[in-house]
Amino acid sequence: MASDRDTLASALAVLLRARGVLYPENAAEVAVDGGWRPPAQVIETPENEGDYTPAIAALDALPYRTVVQVRNHVYQGIGSGWWDTVGRHRSFSTEQVVDVADGDEIAVVWSPTEKAGDSK
């Protein structure tokens, strides 16, 4: 399980890349303004193609545009059980995201409901 510091560092990197920040002097402000709040929600996934049902249901219940991270992979929800990879312009089904996780946690890095005035 990642420490709060590691989770924050990963979240900062994702938010800063998404906002095009090259020189992050105010990294903490960018993260807080972007909606990240510790500790990040995590979704447990099964190993070796176990029962994906709970993880799929948890991912599909997240709001549109939610950003999640699995190890070095970052995905943003685009609706109807589909996720875009950040920076790669490729979509994955919820089942594929859970399969990629293969026993690792899926961290919810940002959700539109975490910042007032930011919705679908």
BALUM-144364 format. One record per residue: chain; x negated, y negated, z negated of N, C-alpha, C in turn; residue in three letters; residue number from 1. Coordinates in nm, 4 decimals, always signed. Atoms other than C-alpha are relative to their C-alpha. Last residue first. Layout:
BEGIN
[A, [X, Y, Z], [X, Y, Z], [X, Y, Z], ALA, NUM]
...
***
This chain:
BEGIN
[A, [-0.0070, -0.0425, -0.1404], [+2.0471, -1.7338, +1.5763], [+0.0244, -0.1207, +0.0838], LYS, 120]
[A, [-0.0828, -0.1171, -0.0240], [+1.9624, -1.9101, +1.2520], [-0.0029, +0.0344, +0.1470], SER, 119]
[A, [+0.0587, -0.0776, -0.1088], [+1.7162, -2.1579, +1.1095], [+0.0806, +0.1272, +0.0175], ASP, 118]
[A, [-0.0166, +0.0656, -0.1289], [+1.8934, -2.4264, +0.9073], [-0.0595, +0.0756, +0.1166], GLY, 117]
[A, [-0.1266, +0.0702, -0.0228], [+1.7646, -2.3045, +0.5730], [-0.0002, -0.0673, +0.1365], ALA, 116]
[A, [+0.0222, +0.1436, -0.0086], [+1.4649, -2.0746, +0.5961], [+0.1317, -0.0672, +0.0350], LYS, 115]
[A, [+0.0832, +0.0475, +0.1107], [+1.4757, -1.7132, +0.4762], [-0.0259, -0.1486, +0.0037], GLU, 114]
[A, [-0.0861, +0.0364, +0.1129], [+1.7726, -1.6158, +0.6972], [-0.0799, -0.0564, -0.1163], THR, 113]
[A, [-0.0628, +0.1306, -0.0194], [+1.5516, -1.6286, +1.0074], [+0.0868, -0.0433, -0.1175], PRO, 112]
[A, [-0.1389, -0.0222, -0.0381], [+1.3399, -1.3417, +0.8714], [+0.0674, -0.1354, +0.0138], SER, 111]
[A, [-0.0838, +0.1191, -0.0045], [+0.9636, -1.3371, +0.8487], [+0.1396, +0.0390, +0.0441], TRP, 110]
[A, [+0.0845, +0.1174, +0.0134], [+0.6899, -1.0836, +0.7693], [+0.0830, -0.1276, -0.0065], VAL, 109]
[A, [-0.0799, +0.1082, -0.0563], [+0.9120, -0.7825, +0.7070], [-0.0766, -0.1289, -0.0283], VAL, 108]
[A, [-0.0152, +0.1207, +0.0820], [+0.6490, -0.5171, +0.6446], [+0.0837, -0.1026, +0.0744], ALA, 107]
[A, [-0.0301, +0.1083, -0.0929], [+0.6911, -0.1717, +0.8032], [+0.0272, -0.1216, -0.0883], ILE, 106]
[A, [-0.1076, +0.0946, +0.0269], [+0.5207, +0.0776, +0.5755], [+0.0171, -0.0968, +0.1167], GLU, 105]
[A, [+0.0439, +0.1278, +0.0550], [+0.3108, +0.3636, +0.7075], [+0.1209, -0.0909, -0.0215], ASP, 104]
[A, [+0.0318, -0.0132, +0.1414], [+0.4476, +0.7159, +0.7484], [-0.0525, -0.1261, -0.0650], GLY, 103]
[A, [+0.0393, -0.1355, +0.0398], [+0.4402, +0.7288, +1.1275], [-0.0475, +0.0110, -0.1449], ASP, 102]
[A, [+0.0353, +0.0131, +0.1421], [+0.4622, +0.3496, +1.1886], [-0.0467, +0.1334, -0.0579], ALA, 101]
[A, [+0.1329, +0.0602, +0.0062], [+0.4521, +0.4049, +1.5670], [-0.0464, -0.0095, -0.1457], VAL, 100]
[A, [+0.0945, -0.1042, -0.0411], [+0.7508, +0.6408, +1.5348], [-0.1432, -0.0522, -0.0056], ASP, 99]
[A, [+0.0124, -0.0911, +0.1144], [+0.9450, +0.3762, +1.3396], [-0.1012, +0.1101, +0.0320], VAL, 98]
[A, [+0.0707, +0.0756, +0.1042], [+0.8771, +0.1212, +1.6154], [-0.0228, +0.0901, -0.1217], VAL, 97]
[A, [+0.1415, +0.0056, -0.0372], [+0.9747, +0.3791, +1.8792], [-0.0824, -0.0757, -0.1041], GLN, 96]
[A, [+0.0575, -0.1328, +0.0201], [+1.3046, +0.4542, +1.7049], [-0.1494, +0.0010, +0.0315], GLU, 95]
[A, [+0.0226, -0.0157, +0.1433], [+1.3819, +0.0807, +1.6866], [-0.0644, +0.1350, -0.0292], THR, 94]
[A, [-0.1223, -0.0289, +0.0748], [+1.3387, +0.0644, +2.0633], [-0.0350, +0.0108, -0.1475], SER, 93]
[A, [-0.0074, -0.1333, +0.0575], [+1.0281, -0.1020, +2.2026], [+0.1342, +0.0164, -0.0687], PHE, 92]
[A, [-0.1058, -0.0302, +0.0961], [+0.9869, -0.4037, +2.4298], [-0.0042, +0.1455, -0.0435], SER, 91]
[A, [-0.0490, -0.1357, -0.0180], [+0.6718, -0.5294, +2.5999], [+0.1023, +0.0280, -0.1088], ARG, 90]
[A, [-0.1150, -0.0004, -0.0906], [+0.5631, -0.8878, +2.6511], [+0.0463, +0.1411, +0.0350], HIS, 89]
[A, [+0.0216, -0.1040, -0.1011], [+0.2237, -0.8316, +2.4854], [+0.1154, +0.0105, +0.0991], ARG, 88]
[A, [+0.1169, +0.0179, -0.0847], [+0.1816, -1.1447, +2.2707], [-0.0197, +0.1033, +0.1093], GLY, 87]
[A, [+0.0477, +0.1363, -0.0070], [+0.4240, -1.0430, +1.9971], [-0.1271, -0.0027, +0.0842], VAL, 86]
[A, [+0.1294, +0.0123, +0.0655], [+0.5743, -0.7052, +2.0726], [-0.0491, -0.1429, +0.0204], THR, 85]
[A, [+0.1085, +0.0439, -0.0875], [+0.9433, -0.7267, +2.1507], [-0.1296, -0.0005, -0.0789], ASP, 84]
[A, [+0.1037, +0.0829, +0.0593], [+1.1890, -0.5190, +1.9463], [-0.1028, -0.0348, +0.1055], TRP, 83]
[A, [+0.1215, +0.0188, -0.0799], [+1.5147, -0.3512, +2.0496], [-0.0906, -0.1038, -0.0631], TRP, 82]
[A, [+0.0951, -0.1078, +0.0221], [+1.8008, -0.2015, +1.8460], [-0.1274, -0.0095, +0.0807], GLY, 81]
[A, [-0.0480, -0.1289, -0.0506], [+2.0766, -0.4215, +1.9895], [-0.1021, +0.1123, -0.0120], SER, 80]
[A, [-0.1405, -0.0410, +0.0057], [+1.8912, -0.7446, +1.9197], [+0.0251, +0.1369, +0.0590], GLY, 79]
[A, [-0.0688, +0.0688, -0.1093], [+1.5607, -0.9109, +2.0106], [+0.1452, +0.0457, +0.0117], ILE, 78]
[A, [-0.1291, -0.0567, -0.0388], [+1.3790, -0.8280, +1.6883], [+0.0669, -0.0825, +0.1077], GLY, 77]
[A, [-0.1090, +0.0916, +0.0318], [+1.0186, -0.9467, +1.6805], [+0.1287, +0.0586, +0.0549], GLN, 76]
[A, [-0.1195, -0.0074, -0.0832], [+0.7311, -0.6987, +1.6596], [+0.1002, -0.1066, -0.0435], TYR, 75]
[A, [-0.0997, +0.0973, +0.0447], [+0.3750, -0.7155, +1.5304], [+0.1154, +0.0017, +0.0994], VAL, 74]
[A, [-0.1070, +0.0229, -0.0970], [+0.1345, -0.4213, +1.5571], [+0.1037, -0.0951, -0.0591], HIS, 73]
[A, [+0.0372, +0.1128, -0.0862], [-0.1936, -0.4298, +1.3637], [+0.1064, -0.0340, +0.1039], ASN, 72]
[A, [+0.1452, +0.0069, -0.0187], [-0.0650, -0.2117, +1.0719], [-0.0349, -0.1228, +0.0850], ARG, 71]
[A, [+0.0443, -0.1356, +0.0313], [+0.3121, -0.2180, +1.1241], [-0.1492, +0.0035, +0.0320], VAL, 70]
[A, [+0.1355, -0.0415, -0.0320], [+0.4417, -0.5760, +1.1130], [-0.0227, +0.1429, -0.0461], GLN, 69]
[A, [+0.0509, -0.1065, +0.0863], [+0.7910, -0.7187, +1.1274], [-0.1403, +0.0384, +0.0461], VAL, 68]
[A, [+0.1340, -0.0442, -0.0383], [+0.9323, -1.0450, +1.2632], [-0.0464, +0.1044, -0.1011], VAL, 67]
[A, [+0.0867, -0.0376, +0.1110], [+1.3086, -1.1049, +1.2406], [-0.1334, +0.0497, +0.0540], THR, 66]
[A, [+0.1227, +0.0792, +0.0029], [+1.4491, -1.2675, +1.5565], [-0.0898, +0.0301, -0.1195], ARG, 65]
[A, [+0.0600, +0.0311, -0.1297], [+1.8020, -1.1192, +1.5116], [-0.1185, -0.0934, -0.0220], TYR, 64]
[A, [-0.0539, +0.1009, -0.0920], [+1.8739, -1.0322, +1.1491], [-0.0800, -0.0111, +0.1302], PRO, 63]
[A, [+0.0673, +0.1294, +0.0109], [+1.7640, -0.7035, +0.9881], [+0.0570, -0.0985, +0.1017], LEU, 62]
[A, [-0.0796, +0.0896, +0.0846], [+2.0201, -0.4213, +0.9700], [-0.0634, -0.1390, -0.0128], ALA, 61]
[A, [-0.1127, +0.0502, -0.0774], [+1.8594, -0.2408, +1.2672], [+0.0882, -0.0957, -0.0797], ASP, 60]
[A, [+0.0488, +0.0926, -0.1030], [+1.5346, -0.2111, +1.0740], [+0.1157, -0.0618, +0.0780], LEU, 59]
[A, [+0.0541, +0.1185, +0.0674], [+1.7031, -0.0608, +0.7652], [-0.0502, -0.1026, +0.1013], ALA, 58]
[A, [-0.1125, +0.0786, +0.0523], [+1.9164, +0.1782, +0.9738], [-0.0494, -0.1286, -0.0657], ALA, 57]
[A, [-0.0680, +0.0592, -0.1155], [+1.6111, +0.2967, +1.1675], [+0.1144, -0.0888, -0.0471], ILE, 56]
[A, [+0.0858, +0.1078, -0.0488], [+1.4168, +0.3518, +0.8441], [+0.0644, -0.0706, +0.1193], ALA, 55]
[A, [-0.0001, +0.1144, +0.0922], [+1.7033, +0.5501, +0.6876], [-0.0843, -0.1184, +0.0491], PRO, 54]
[A, [-0.1283, +0.0673, +0.0187], [+1.7613, +0.7666, +1.0018], [-0.0049, -0.1173, -0.0985], THR, 53]
[A, [+0.0121, +0.1419, -0.0314], [+1.3989, +0.8483, +1.0897], [+0.1235, -0.0808, -0.0400], TYR, 52]
[A, [-0.1326, +0.0579, -0.0220], [+1.4096, +1.1905, +0.9208], [-0.0123, -0.1512, +0.0162], ASP, 51]
[A, [-0.1004, -0.0370, +0.0994], [+1.0579, +1.3291, +0.9633], [+0.1338, -0.0627, +0.0341], GLY, 50]
[A, [-0.1336, -0.0111, -0.0590], [+0.8567, +1.2869, +1.2827], [+0.1028, +0.0552, -0.0970], GLU, 49]
[A, [-0.0136, -0.1189, -0.0852], [+0.5185, +1.3552, +1.1227], [+0.1424, +0.0246, +0.0481], ASN, 48]
[A, [+0.1171, -0.0499, -0.0714], [+0.5427, +1.0996, +0.8440], [+0.0397, +0.1170, +0.0884], GLU, 47]
[A, [+0.0410, -0.1392, +0.0210], [+0.8597, +0.9185, +0.7446], [-0.1267, +0.0334, +0.0783], PRO, 46]
[A, [-0.0248, -0.0842, -0.1169], [+0.8879, +0.5389, +0.7273], [-0.0490, +0.1420, -0.0268], THR, 45]
[A, [+0.0782, -0.1239, +0.0001], [+0.9259, +0.3075, +0.4272], [+0.0366, +0.0817, +0.1241], GLU, 44]
[A, [-0.0857, -0.1122, -0.0383], [+1.0621, -0.0402, +0.4959], [-0.0907, +0.1220, +0.0086], ILE, 43]
[A, [+0.0597, -0.1091, -0.0762], [+0.8868, -0.3238, +0.3189], [+0.1036, +0.1083, +0.0247], VAL, 42]
[A, [-0.0833, -0.1203, +0.0013], [+1.0155, -0.6624, +0.2082], [-0.0721, +0.1064, +0.0803], GLN, 41]
[A, [-0.0706, -0.0351, -0.1229], [+0.7288, -0.9077, +0.1717], [+0.0848, +0.1248, -0.0218], ALA, 40]
[A, [+0.0652, -0.1036, -0.0797], [+0.6389, -1.0192, -0.1766], [+0.0845, +0.0333, +0.1221], PRO, 39]
[A, [+0.0470, -0.1243, +0.0620], [+0.5992, -1.3000, -0.1237], [+0.1017, +0.0523, -0.0981], PRO, 38]
[A, [-0.0121, +0.0041, +0.1452], [+0.7918, -1.5505, +0.0916], [-0.0502, +0.1314, -0.0586], ARG, 37]
[A, [+0.0552, -0.1158, +0.0694], [+0.7210, -1.6287, +0.4558], [+0.0091, -0.0191, -0.1497], TRP, 36]
[A, [-0.0984, -0.0843, +0.0665], [+0.9623, -1.8816, +0.6043], [-0.0552, +0.1188, -0.0753], GLY, 35]
[A, [-0.0438, -0.1048, -0.0909], [+0.7517, -2.0580, +0.8666], [+0.0952, +0.0996, -0.0640], GLY, 34]
[A, [-0.0937, +0.0609, -0.0945], [+0.7319, -2.3672, +0.6470], [+0.0555, +0.1025, +0.0971], ASP, 33]
[A, [-0.1212, +0.0301, +0.0759], [+0.5735, -2.1485, +0.3767], [+0.1047, -0.0632, +0.0911], VAL, 32]
[A, [-0.0651, -0.1251, +0.0399], [+0.3218, -2.0009, +0.6208], [+0.1307, -0.0258, -0.0725], ALA, 31]
[A, [-0.0551, -0.0608, -0.1206], [+0.2388, -2.3353, +0.7844], [+0.0755, +0.1277, -0.0365], VAL, 30]
[A, [-0.1187, +0.0760, -0.0381], [+0.1950, -2.4975, +0.4440], [+0.0681, +0.0608, +0.1220], GLU, 29]
[A, [-0.1050, -0.0317, +0.0968], [-0.0412, -2.2196, +0.3327], [+0.1290, -0.0742, +0.0339], ALA, 28]
[A, [-0.0567, -0.1331, -0.0242], [-0.2459, -2.2522, +0.6522], [+0.1136, +0.0327, -0.0953], ALA, 27]
[A, [-0.1170, -0.0047, +0.0877], [-0.2994, -2.6267, +0.6175], [+0.0723, +0.1336, +0.0153], ASN, 26]
[A, [+0.0348, +0.0656, +0.1257], [-0.6525, -2.6379, +0.7602], [+0.1140, +0.0086, -0.1015], GLU, 25]
[A, [-0.1035, -0.0066, +0.1039], [-0.5517, -2.3773, +1.0203], [-0.0397, -0.0625, -0.1339], PRO, 24]
[A, [+0.0786, +0.0402, +0.1164], [-0.7659, -2.4801, +1.3163], [+0.0934, -0.0119, -0.1202], TYR, 23]
[A, [+0.1380, -0.0420, -0.0201], [-0.6283, -2.3031, +1.6245], [-0.0872, -0.0292, -0.1215], LEU, 22]
[A, [+0.0917, +0.0745, +0.0867], [-0.2584, -2.3148, +1.5424], [-0.1415, +0.0550, +0.0169], VAL, 21]
[A, [+0.1108, +0.0530, -0.0773], [-0.0589, -2.1837, +1.8404], [-0.0995, -0.0813, -0.0813], GLY, 20]
[A, [-0.0136, +0.1455, -0.0106], [+0.2607, -2.1456, +1.6396], [-0.1152, -0.0651, +0.0756], ARG, 19]
[A, [-0.1293, +0.0299, -0.0622], [+0.2862, -1.7685, +1.6945], [+0.0192, -0.1498, +0.0201], ALA, 18]
[A, [+0.0079, -0.0335, -0.1426], [-0.0859, -1.7281, +1.6229], [+0.1279, -0.0386, +0.0718], ARG, 17]
[A, [+0.0883, +0.0972, -0.0627], [-0.0483, -1.9166, +1.2940], [-0.0152, +0.0269, +0.1486], LEU, 16]
[A, [-0.0670, +0.1293, -0.0118], [+0.2549, -1.7159, +1.1918], [-0.0876, -0.1031, +0.0710], LEU, 15]
[A, [-0.1119, -0.0118, -0.0939], [+0.0908, -1.3808, +1.2665], [+0.0660, -0.1351, +0.0221], VAL, 14]
[A, [+0.0559, -0.0189, -0.1342], [-0.2404, -1.4709, +1.0989], [+0.1107, +0.0056, +0.1043], ALA, 13]
[A, [+0.0559, +0.1272, -0.0456], [-0.0593, -1.6077, +0.7951], [-0.0530, +0.0116, +0.1422], LEU, 12]
[A, [-0.1132, +0.0868, -0.0340], [+0.1473, -1.2890, +0.7620], [-0.0489, -0.1351, +0.0520], ALA, 11]
[A, [-0.0576, -0.0487, -0.1255], [-0.1648, -1.0732, +0.7757], [+0.1133, -0.0896, +0.0462], SER, 10]
[A, [+0.0979, +0.0250, -0.1062], [-0.3403, -1.2829, +0.5101], [+0.0535, +0.0446, +0.1353], ALA, 9]
[A, [-0.0016, +0.1425, -0.0310], [-0.0263, -1.2828, +0.2936], [-0.0965, -0.0316, +0.1139], LEU, 8]
[A, [-0.1271, +0.0260, -0.0668], [+0.0023, -0.9025, +0.3128], [+0.0090, -0.1470, +0.0404], THR, 7]
[A, [+0.0113, -0.0527, -0.1359], [-0.3663, -0.8658, +0.2308], [+0.1267, -0.0265, +0.0801], ASP, 6]
[A, [+0.0951, +0.0825, -0.0730], [-0.3314, -1.0961, -0.0713], [-0.0120, +0.0454, +0.1443], ARG, 5]
[A, [-0.0685, +0.1249, -0.0350], [-0.0149, -0.9218, -0.1912], [-0.0919, -0.0908, +0.0811], ASP, 4]
[A, [-0.0102, +0.0944, +0.1114], [-0.2090, -0.5936, -0.1772], [+0.0773, -0.1234, +0.0459], SER, 3]
[A, [+0.0786, +0.1221, -0.0114], [-0.1344, -0.3410, +0.0959], [+0.0210, -0.0888, -0.1227], ALA, 2]
[A, [-0.0842, +0.1179, +0.0000], [+0.0000, +0.0000, +0.0000], [-0.0890, -0.1247, +0.0000], MET, 1]
***
